[in-house]
Amino acid sequence: MMQFVVTAYDGEGMLEKRMEVRPRHLDGMKRLKEHVLCAGGLLDENGKMKGSVLVMQFQDRDELDAYLAQEPYVLEHVWEKIEVERMNVVILGGETCH
């Protein structure tokens, strides 16, 4: 399995839309739970969500891209900019992985 860090930034003025779409996003995260190592919202200086960070694992980048193609925040244009980087997860839940 390959691990990835997905950093996604919301478009300007998307907080209301984010909150509207959020239940569908969270449902998707639950369905993908074996792929999600860690996930959470990025916060601005006022504590309001402005994006997301996901640490995920898939067989390859194609599987990650297939997930992103169906992600509600992508389909509803909440996320404006998405960065994906490979990661080597070494510690997970306080335990060494490798």
NUKEMI-185527 format. One record per atom (N, C-alpha, C): residue number from 1; y, x, z negated; residue in one letter. Coordinates in pm, 1 decimal, decimal comma. Each point is the difference from the previous one (the first is absolute). Layout:
N
+------+----------+----------+----------+------+
! resi !        y !        x !        z ! resn !
+------+----------+----------+----------+------+
!  NUM !        Y !        X !        Z !    a !
...
+------+----------+----------+----------+------+
This chain:
98
+------+----------+----------+----------+------+
! resi !        y !        x !        z ! resn !
+------+----------+----------+----------+------+
!    1 !   -118,8 !     84,3 !      0,0 !    m !
!    1 !    118,8 !    -84,3 !      0,0 !    m !
!    1 !    125,0 !     88,7 !      0,0 !    m !
!    2 !    103,4 !    -50,7 !     63,4 !    m !
!    2 !    128,7 !     68,8 !      4,9 !    m !
!    2 !     99,3 !    -79,2 !    -83,8 !    m !
!    3 !     84,7 !     73,0 !    -72,6 !    q !
!    3 !    102,5 !    -66,0 !    -79,1 !    q !
!    3 !    135,5 !     15,5 !     68,7 !    q !
!    4 !     82,7 !   -103,7 !    -17,8 !    f !
!    4 !    132,4 !     -4,1 !     62,0 !    f !
!    4 !    102,2 !    -51,8 !   -100,0 !    f !
!    5 !    121,1 !     53,1 !     10,5 !    v !
!    5 !    113,9 !    -55,4 !    -72,3 !    v !
!    5 !     83,7 !    -74,0 !    103,5 !    v !
!    6 !     20,6 !   -128,0 !    -24,2 !    v !
!    6 !     84,2 !    -82,0 !     86,8 !    v !
!    6 !    126,8 !    -30,1 !    -78,7 !    v !
!    7 !    113,1 !     46,1 !     53,1 !    t !
!    7 !    129,1 !    -29,0 !    -60,7 !    t !
!    7 !     74,1 !    -89,9 !     98,0 !    t !
!    8 !     30,5 !   -120,4 !    -44,0 !    a !
!    8 !     62,1 !    -99,0 !     89,1 !    a !
!    8 !    130,9 !    -47,0 !    -61,7 !    a !
!    9 !    103,7 !      3,0 !     79,4 !    y !
!    9 !    133,4 !    -38,2 !    -45,9 !    y !
!    9 !     40,3 !   -133,4 !     61,7 !    y !
!   10 !     48,9 !    -89,1 !    -84,1 !    d !
!   10 !     45,3 !   -131,0 !     47,3 !    d !
!   10 !    126,5 !     14,0 !     83,2 !    d !
!   11 !     16,1 !    -94,4 !     91,6 !    g !
!   11 !    123,9 !     -7,5 !     74,1 !    g !
!   11 !    112,6 !    -48,7 !    -90,4 !    g !
!   12 !    120,2 !     19,5 !     43,0 !    e !
!   12 !    118,8 !    -42,4 !    -75,1 !    e !
!   12 !     -3,7 !   -150,4 !    -24,6 !    e !
!   13 !     25,1 !    -40,2 !   -124,2 !    g !
!   13 !      8,6 !   -141,3 !    -35,2 !    g !
!   13 !   -132,6 !    -74,0 !      3,7 !    g !
!   14 !   -111,7 !     70,8 !    -16,2 !    m !
!   14 !   -131,5 !    -62,0 !     12,7 !    m !
!   14 !    -63,5 !    -41,0 !   -132,0 !    m !
!   15 !     69,7 !     11,8 !   -112,0 !    l !
!   15 !    -62,1 !    -30,1 !   -129,1 !    l !
!   15 !    -50,0 !   -144,2 !     -6,4 !    l !
!   16 !     81,4 !    -93,9 !     44,7 !    e !
!   16 !    -41,7 !   -140,7 !     -3,7 !    e !
!   16 !   -123,9 !    -22,3 !     87,9 !    e !
!   17 !      1,8 !     57,5 !    119,8 !    k !
!   17 !   -114,3 !    -12,3 !     91,1 !    k !
!   17 !   -123,4 !     67,3 !    -61,0 !    k !
!   18 !     19,3 !    117,0 !    -63,1 !    r !
!   18 !   -109,7 !     70,6 !    -66,9 !    r !
!   18 !    -65,2 !    -90,8 !   -103,3 !    r !
!   19 !     81,8 !    -63,8 !    -82,4 !    m !
!   19 !    -54,2 !    -84,0 !   -106,7 !    m !
!   19 !    -72,4 !   -122,0 !     57,1 !    m !
!   20 !     46,5 !    -49,9 !    113,0 !    e !
!   20 !    -65,5 !   -113,0 !     66,6 !    e !
!   20 !   -137,7 !     40,5 !     53,2 !    e !
!   21 !    -10,8 !    121,0 !     54,9 !    v !
!   21 !   -123,2 !     48,1 !     63,2 !    v !
!   21 !    -94,4 !     64,0 !   -102,5 !    v !
!   22 !     51,3 !     37,8 !   -114,0 !    r !
!   22 !    -75,2 !     77,2 !    -99,9 !    r !
!   22 !   -135,8 !    -59,0 !    -37,7 !    r !
!   23 !    -13,9 !   -131,6 !    -21,8 !    p !
!   23 !   -133,2 !    -52,3 !    -33,1 !    p !
!   23 !   -105,3 !     31,9 !    107,1 !    p !
!   24 !     36,6 !     -7,0 !    126,8 !    r !
!   24 !    -94,2 !     32,8 !    108,1 !    r !
!   24 !    -32,3 !    149,1 !      0,2 !    r !
!   25 !    101,4 !     81,8 !    -26,8 !    h !
!   25 !    -21,0 !    145,4 !     -9,0 !    h !
!   25 !    -99,0 !     31,1 !   -113,3 !    h !
!   26 !     22,1 !    -59,4 !   -118,1 !    l !
!   26 !    -86,4 !     25,8 !   -114,6 !    l !
!   26 !   -142,0 !    -51,0 !     22,8 !    l !
!   27 !    -14,4 !   -114,0 !     67,8 !    d !
!   27 !   -133,6 !    -49,5 !     36,0 !    d !
!   27 !    -72,5 !    101,1 !     88,0 !    d !
!   28 !     73,2 !     56,9 !     95,2 !    g !
!   28 !    -58,8 !    102,2 !     87,2 !    g !
!   28 !    -42,4 !    122,6 !    -77,1 !    g !
!   29 !     82,0 !     40,1 !    -97,4 !    m !
!   29 !    -34,8 !    115,5 !    -83,1 !    m !
!   29 !   -128,2 !    -27,5 !    -78,6 !    m !
!   30 !    -16,0 !   -122,8 !    -48,5 !    k !
!   30 !   -122,0 !    -35,9 !    -73,8 !    k !
!   30 !   -122,5 !      7,5 !     91,0 !    k !
!   31 !     13,6 !    -47,2 !    123,4 !    r !
!   31 !   -112,6 !      3,3 !     93,8 !    r !
!   31 !    -36,4 !    143,5 !     37,7 !    r !
!   32 !     98,8 !     89,1 !     -1,9 !    l !
!   32 !    -22,0 !    139,9 !     38,2 !    l !
!   32 !    -22,2 !     91,1 !   -120,5 !    l !
!   33 !    -32,7 !    -56,9 !   -114,1 !    k !
!   33 !      0,6 !     76,8 !   -124,9 !    k !
!   33 !    -80,6 !    128,7 !      5,2 !    k !
!   34 !   -106,7 !      4,6 !     78,1 !    e !
!   34 !    -76,7 !    124,8 !      7,9 !    e !
!   34 !     75,2 !    109,1 !     75,8 !    e !
!   35 !    105,4 !    -36,9 !     71,6 !    h !
!   35 !     80,6 !     96,4 !     74,6 !    h !
!   35 !    127,7 !     40,1 !    -73,9 !    h !
!   36 !     39,3 !    -76,7 !   -100,5 !    v !
!   36 !    127,4 !     23,4 !    -70,3 !    v !
!   36 !    -26,7 !     81,0 !   -126,5 !    v !
!   37 !     51,6 !    122,0 !     -3,7 !    l !
!   37 !    -13,0 !     84,3 !   -117,9 !    l !
!   37 !    114,6 !    -24,4 !    -97,5 !    l !
!   38 !    117,4 !    -25,9 !     55,1 !    c !
!   38 !    119,2 !    -22,7 !    -80,8 !    c !
!   38 !    104,2 !    -65,3 !     90,7 !    c !
!   39 !     76,3 !    -93,2 !    -54,9 !    a !
!   39 !    103,7 !    -65,4 !     79,9 !    a !
!   39 !    108,9 !    -52,6 !    -91,6 !    a !
!   40 !    121,9 !     -2,5 !     50,8 !    g !
!   40 !    110,2 !    -54,8 !    -77,5 !    g !
!   40 !    127,5 !     -5,7 !     80,8 !    g !
!   41 !     97,9 !    -68,4 !    -57,8 !    g !
!   41 !    129,2 !    -15,3 !     65,8 !    g !
!   41 !     93,8 !    115,1 !    -31,9 !    g !
!   42 !     75,4 !     41,7 !    100,4 !    l !
!   42 !    108,7 !     95,2 !    -20,6 !    l !
!   42 !    120,1 !    -77,5 !    -50,5 !    l !
!   43 !     69,7 !     54,2 !    -97,7 !    l !
!   43 !    112,9 !    -69,9 !    -60,4 !    l !
!   43 !    130,9 !     72,2 !     28,6 !    l !
!   44 !    105,2 !    -78,8 !     18,5 !    d !
!   44 !    132,9 !     59,0 !     15,2 !    d !
!   44 !     58,7 !     27,6 !   -138,8 !    d !
!   45 !    124,8 !     45,8 !     -3,5 !    e !
!   45 !     63,6 !     36,5 !   -127,2 !    e !
!   45 !     19,5 !   -119,3 !    -93,3 !    e !
!   46 !     -8,9 !   -122,2 !     53,6 !    n !
!   46 !     12,4 !   -121,1 !    -81,3 !    n !
!   46 !   -135,0 !    -60,6 !    -37,7 !    n !
!   47 !   -108,4 !     69,6 !     35,1 !    g !
!   47 !   -133,4 !    -49,4 !    -32,6 !    g !
!   47 !    -52,0 !   -105,6 !     95,2 !    g !
!   48 !     65,1 !    -17,5 !    114,6 !    k !
!   48 !    -44,4 !    -97,0 !    101,3 !    k !
!   48 !    -89,9 !     71,1 !    101,5 !    k !
!   49 !   -102,3 !    -71,5 !     46,3 !    m !
!   49 !    -91,2 !     60,6 !     96,7 !    m !
!   49 !     69,4 !     26,8 !    132,9 !    m !
!   50 !    -27,5 !    119,7 !     52,8 !    k !
!   50 !     58,5 !     41,1 !    128,0 !    k !
!   50 !   -104,4 !     54,6 !     96,9 !    k !
!   51 !   -126,1 !     -2,5 !    -41,0 !    g !
!   51 !   -106,0 !     53,0 !     84,2 !    g !
!   51 !   -129,3 !      8,2 !    -78,1 !    g !
!   52 !    -96,3 !     70,8 !     57,8 !    s !
!   52 !   -132,9 !     10,0 !    -60,1 !    s !
!   52 !    -56,6 !    139,1 !     19,1 !    s !
!   53 !    -85,9 !     40,6 !    -94,4 !    v !
!   53 !    -80,4 !    120,8 !     14,4 !    v !
!   53 !   -144,7 !    -40,7 !    -23,1 !    v !
!   54 !    -84,7 !     35,6 !     93,3 !    l !
!   54 !   -142,4 !    -30,4 !     -8,8 !    l !
!   54 !    -77,8 !    129,9 !     15,4 !    l !
!   55 !    -94,1 !     24,3 !    -86,9 !    v !
!   55 !    -95,0 !    109,2 !     17,8 !    v !
!   55 !   -132,2 !    -68,1 !     33,6 !    v !
!   56 !    -47,2 !     25,0 !    121,8 !    m !
!   56 !   -114,9 !    -74,0 !     52,2 !    m !
!   56 !   -102,6 !     95,4 !     58,2 !    m !
!   57 !   -123,9 !    -48,1 !      8,9 !    q !
!   57 !   -102,7 !     80,5 !     66,3 !    q !
!   57 !    -74,1 !    -84,3 !    102,7 !    q !
!   58 !    -20,2 !     61,7 !    114,1 !    f !
!   58 !    -71,9 !    -61,2 !    110,9 !    f !
!   58 !    -85,2 !    107,0 !     65,8 !    f !
!   59 !    -91,5 !    -42,2 !     85,1 !    q !
!   59 !    -81,5 !     96,2 !     74,5 !    q !
!   59 !     86,4 !     92,3 !     83,6 !    q !
!   60 !    105,7 !    -56,9 !     60,2 !    d !
!   60 !     86,1 !     80,3 !     86,3 !    d !
!   60 !    134,6 !    -69,9 !     18,3 !    d !
!   61 !     88,9 !     64,6 !     72,9 !    r !
!   61 !    134,5 !    -53,0 !     21,9 !    r !
!   61 !     -4,3 !   -130,9 !     78,7 !    r !
!   62 !    -96,6 !    -13,6 !     89,2 !    d !
!   62 !    -11,0 !   -124,1 !     77,2 !    d !
!   62 !    -21,5 !   -120,7 !    -91,1 !    d !
!   63 !    -82,4 !     15,2 !   -104,0 !    e !
!   63 !    -21,8 !   -110,3 !    -94,9 !    e !
!   63 !    127,9 !    -31,9 !    -76,6 !    e !
!   64 !     74,3 !    102,7 !    -38,8 !    l !
!   64 !    128,2 !    -22,6 !    -67,3 !    l !
!   64 !     95,3 !    -74,7 !     92,8 !    l !
!   65 !      7,9 !     43,3 !    124,9 !    d !
!   65 !     88,9 !    -65,7 !     96,4 !    d !
!   65 !    -40,2 !   -145,1 !     23,2 !    d !
!   66 !   -130,3 !    -28,3 !     -0,7 !    a !
!   66 !    -46,9 !   -138,4 !     15,3 !    a !
!   66 !     46,5 !    -84,6 !   -118,3 !    a !
!   67 !     -6,9 !     56,3 !   -120,7 !    y !
!   67 !     52,8 !    -70,9 !   -116,8 !    y !
!   67 !    150,0 !    -25,7 !     16,7 !    y !
!   68 !     75,0 !    103,8 !     35,8 !    l !
!   68 !    145,4 !    -15,1 !     12,6 !    l !
!   68 !     36,8 !   -105,6 !    104,2 !    l !
!   69 !    -77,0 !     -9,7 !    106,3 !    a !
!   69 !     27,4 !    -97,9 !    105,6 !    a !
!   69 !    -10,5 !   -143,4 !    -51,3 !    a !
!   70 !    -75,7 !    -20,7 !   -109,5 !    q !
!   70 !    -18,2 !   -134,1 !    -56,5 !    q !
!   70 !     74,4 !    -20,2 !   -132,3 !    q !
!   71 !     69,2 !    102,7 !    -48,2 !    e !
!   71 !     71,0 !     -6,3 !   -127,6 !    e !
!   71 !    115,0 !   -101,9 !      9,7 !    e !
!   72 !      5,0 !    -98,5 !    -91,0 !    p !
!   72 !    105,2 !   -101,9 !      5,4 !    p !
!   72 !    142,8 !     56,8 !     -0,1 !    p !
!   73 !     24,0 !    107,6 !    -74,2 !    y !
!   73 !    134,5 !     58,3 !      1,0 !    y !
!   73 !     35,9 !     58,7 !    136,8 !    y !
!   74 !   -100,4 !     42,2 !     75,8 !    v !
!   74 !     24,0 !     48,1 !    136,3 !    v !
!   74 !     20,3 !   -119,7 !     92,9 !    v !
!   75 !    -92,0 !    -97,9 !     -7,7 !    l !
!   75 !      7,7 !   -116,9 !     88,6 !    l !
!   75 !    130,2 !    -78,3 !    -18,9 !    l !
!   76 !     49,9 !     -3,4 !   -123,0 !    e !
!   76 !    122,8 !    -74,8 !    -30,5 !    e !
!   76 !    125,1 !     87,1 !      3,4 !    e !
!   77 !    -15,2 !    125,2 !     44,4 !    h !
!   77 !    112,5 !     93,2 !     19,4 !    h !
!   77 !     76,7 !     31,5 !   -128,4 !    h !
!   78 !    -70,6 !     -3,2 !   -113,9 !    v !
!   78 !     61,8 !     40,2 !   -126,5 !    v !
!   78 !     15,0 !    152,2 !     -1,5 !    v !
!   79 !   -110,5 !     69,9 !     30,9 !    w !
!   79 !      6,0 !    145,5 !      4,9 !    w !
!   79 !     67,2 !     43,1 !    128,9 !    w !
!   80 !    105,9 !     79,2 !    -13,8 !    e !
!   80 !     74,4 !     48,3 !    116,6 !    e !
!   80 !    -46,9 !    139,0 !     42,8 !    e !
!   81 !    -33,4 !     83,2 !    -97,7 !    k !
!   81 !    -40,8 !    138,0 !     28,2 !    k !
!   81 !   -127,3 !     28,3 !    -79,3 !    k !
!   82 !   -101,7 !     51,9 !     68,4 !    i !
!   82 !   -128,2 !     30,9 !    -63,6 !    i !
!   82 !    -34,8 !    145,3 !     27,8 !    i !
!   83 !    -25,7 !     74,0 !   -107,5 !    e !
!   83 !    -44,3 !    138,7 !     12,1 !    e !
!   83 !   -142,9 !      8,5 !    -51,7 !    e !
!   84 !    -84,6 !     71,7 !     72,8 !    v !
!   84 !   -140,3 !     17,0 !    -39,8 !    v !
!   84 !    -29,3 !    149,1 !     -3,5 !    v !
!   85 !    -57,1 !     44,3 !   -111,2 !    e !
!   85 !    -40,5 !    139,0 !    -12,9 !    e !
!   85 !   -140,8 !      5,0 !    -57,4 !    e !
!   86 !    -77,5 !     98,3 !     44,5 !    r !
!   86 !   -132,7 !     23,4 !    -58,4 !    r !
!   86 !     18,9 !     55,2 !   -139,6 !    r !
!   87 !    -95,2 !    -31,0 !    -85,6 !    m !
!   87 !      3,0 !     47,5 !   -137,7 !    m !
!   87 !   -141,2 !     38,6 !    -40,1 !    m !
!   88 !     -9,7 !     98,8 !    -86,3 !    n !
!   88 !   -127,6 !     38,2 !    -56,6 !    n !
!   88 !      2,8 !    -41,6 !   -146,6 !    n !
!   89 !    -57,1 !   -113,9 !    -32,5 !    v !
!   89 !     -1,6 !    -48,8 !   -137,5 !    v !
!   89 !    -93,7 !     89,0 !    -80,3 !    v !
!   90 !     52,1 !     60,3 !   -106,9 !    v !
!   90 !    -77,2 !     90,9 !    -83,7 !    v !
!   90 !    -30,3 !    -63,6 !   -135,3 !    v !
!   91 !     95,6 !    -75,5 !    -53,1 !    i !
!   91 !    -19,3 !    -67,9 !   -128,3 !    i !
!   91 !     26,0 !   -148,2 !     20,9 !    i !
!   92 !    -93,8 !    -81,4 !    -44,0 !    l !
!   92 !     11,5 !   -144,2 !     13,6 !    l !
!   92 !    -43,6 !    -63,8 !   -131,4 !    l !
!   93 !     87,6 !    -77,7 !    -59,5 !    g !
!   93 !    -32,2 !    -63,7 !   -127,5 !    g !
!   93 !    -29,6 !    101,5 !   -110,3 !    g !
!   94 !     66,7 !    114,2 !      7,6 !    g !
!   94 !    -19,5 !    102,8 !   -101,0 !    g !
!   94 !   -122,1 !     87,7 !     21,5 !    g !
!   95 !    -76,9 !    -26,6 !    103,6 !    e !
!   95 !   -122,6 !     75,0 !     27,1 !    e !
!   95 !     16,5 !     83,2 !    127,2 !    e !
!   96 !    -57,8 !    119,3 !      1,3 !    t !
!   96 !      2,0 !     84,0 !    118,0 !    t !
!   96 !    -95,3 !    -55,7 !    104,3 !    t !
!   97 !     47,7 !    -10,8 !    124,4 !    c !
!   97 !    -79,9 !    -59,2 !    108,3 !    c !
!   97 !    -82,8 !    103,6 !     75,8 !    c !
!   98 !     49,8 !    120,2 !      9,3 !    h !
!   98 !    -67,8 !    101,1 !     85,1 !    h !
!   98 !    -42,7 !    118,7 !    -82,9 !    h !
+------+----------+----------+----------+------+
